[in-house]
Amino acid sequence: MSAFFDRFNELCKEHGETPNSVAKKLGIPSGSVTAWKKGAEPRSKTVWKLVDFFGVDFNYMMGRTNRSTSINLKNGKIVINRPKNAPALSEEEWD
């Protein structure tokens, strides 16, 4: 399994879903889930669907970081994307 699939599977469990049920909701073929489990990397378009679904950062979804929050600019304002169940972050965590 890949870091991506491990993270995907973990997020599915946290949301009370299975990998195949999430894939079905997002229009992702079940064969893709099988390929990911065997170590294949998903397409970036697919990762973005999952990022939006779970409300996490792209790099977190790919298993590249353990910080699930992302910060973006939208209409000149800072937008922090965090999972609904994420604890508040202290200033020390932003260093």
N, C-alpha and C positions, 0 to 999 in steps of 0.2 A: 504494500500500500504506500501511497505517497503522502507527503505532508498535507497536500490539498485534501485528499480524501479523508484523512484522519480528522482534519478540522471540519470538513463538510459533515461527516458522520456525527461528530461531537455537537455541532450546531443543530442538526436534525433532532438528536436526543433531547437537547435543551428545550426545543420547541414542541416536543411530543410528536414528532414526525419520523418517518423513515426516509432514507435517501430516495427511494422510488416514489413515495407520495409527494415529496417536494418537487422532484423532477416532473411528475405528471401535472402538478399545479402550474408549473412554469413552461410546460410544453417542450420539455427536454426528453429525448428518447431514452428509454430504460437501458438500451445498449450503451449509452454514454456513461451511465452510472457504473455498469459492469466494467467498462474500459478504465474508468477512474480508479476503481477498486484494484485493478491490476497494475496501476501506476501511470496510466496515460494522463496527460495534462489537458484540462478543458480549454476551449477557445475563450479568448478574453470577453467576447460578447456574452457567453454563458456565465462566466464568473461575475460579470456586472449584474446579471439577473439575480444571481444568488446573493450578491452584496446588498442589492435593494431589498430582497426578500427577508434576509436576516438582519439588515440594518447594521452591518459591520464594514470595516475598512477593507479595501481590496487586498492589501498585503496581509492582513489578518486572515482573510478567506483563503489565501494561497499558502498559509502556514509560514510566512516569512517573518512575522512579528507576533508577539503575544498581546499587543495593544489593539483592542477591537474598535477604538475610536478613530475617526478621521475628521480633519478640519478642512473646510473648503470656503471659498468666497462665493457668495451668491448675491448679485445686485449690490456689490460693494460692502456687504455685511459678512461677518464671520459666521459660518454655520458649522456646528459640531454635530456630526452624525454618530450616535451611540445607540447600542441596543437598549431596548426599553427596560430591561432588567439589570443594566449596568450600574454599579455603585458610583457614587460621586467621586470625582478625582480631586486629590489634593494638589496644591501647587508643586510639591516635590516631584510628583509623577510627570510633570511637563518639562523637567530639566533634561 
